[in-house]
Amino acid sequence: MNEKYIERKLVEAVKKMGGLAPKFVSPGLDGVPDRIILLPGGHIAFAETKAPGKKMRPLQIRRKQQMEGLGFKVYCIDSTEMIGGVLDEIRSS
């Protein structure tokens, strides 16, 4: 299982919930998460997907901390088993 597979499964799961998970690209701001998760009811979070067992790079960790400091949830997802729990947490926030 690789990162792209996990990312694809995340996008599919969000879509099944009636949401969107567009790719997040921010020119000039490196280290941003891979996806913005937009769920019905105005729920928003960010997700960085990784291959199983892989960790976020130092710049990604700093960007995660910066975004969380602004009040946004940022998740690092490294398995398909994590997806349901993450989406449930986003939906309930």
N, C-alpha and C positions, 0 to 999 in steps of 0.2 A: 504494500500500500504506500503510495507516495502523496506528497502535498497536494498535487493537482486533483487527485481522486477525492481527498477529504474536502477540498474546496468545492468541488462539483456537488458532493453530497450535501454540504451546507447550503448551497444555493437552491438545490432541489427541495430541501426540508423547509426553507424559508418560503419558497414559492407555494408549497402545499398549505402553509399557514395563511396564505393570502398576502404575503409580504414581498419585499424586494431585497436583494443583496447585491447591489452593483459593486463592481470593482472600484476600489478607492485608489486613485492616482493623484498625487499632488506635486506637480512640478516645482522644484525648488525647496521642497520639504521632504527630505529623505527619512526613511524609517517608519512611515505611516503604516497602519494595518492594511491587510489585503482587501477587506470587504467592509462596507457599511451595511448594517442590518437594520432594515426598516420594517417594523411590524404594525399591523392594524392597531389603531388606538393611540398612535403617536409615540410608540416605543422605538427607541433608537439605541444602537450599540455598535461597536466595532469589533472585528475579528481578524486575528492573524492566524493563518493556518500553517501548520508545520508537519513534516513527515513524523511518524511515530518516534518518540524519544529525542527529537531535535529541539533545541532551545532557541529562544529569541536572541538576536544579536544585541550587543550593548546599546547601540543606537535605537533599536526597536524598543528596548526596555525603557530607555529615557523618554521616548515619544509616548509610550503607554502611560508612564507616570505623569507626563505633562497633560495628556488628555484626561486622565482620571482626576487630576488636580482641578480640571475645569468642570468636573461633575459627570463625565461620560464613562460608561462601562466599556472596558476593553478586555477581550478574551483571547487567550492563546489556545487553539484547538489542534490537538495532535492525534486524534482518533475519531472515527465515525461515532463511536459510543458516547462521546462527550456532547454531540450536537443537540440531542433532545433536551438534556438538562440545561444547557446554555440557553436554548431558545425559551424554555419554560421560565428560566430566571429573568430573561429580558422581558418576556410578556407580563410577568407579575410585578415588574418594577414600575 
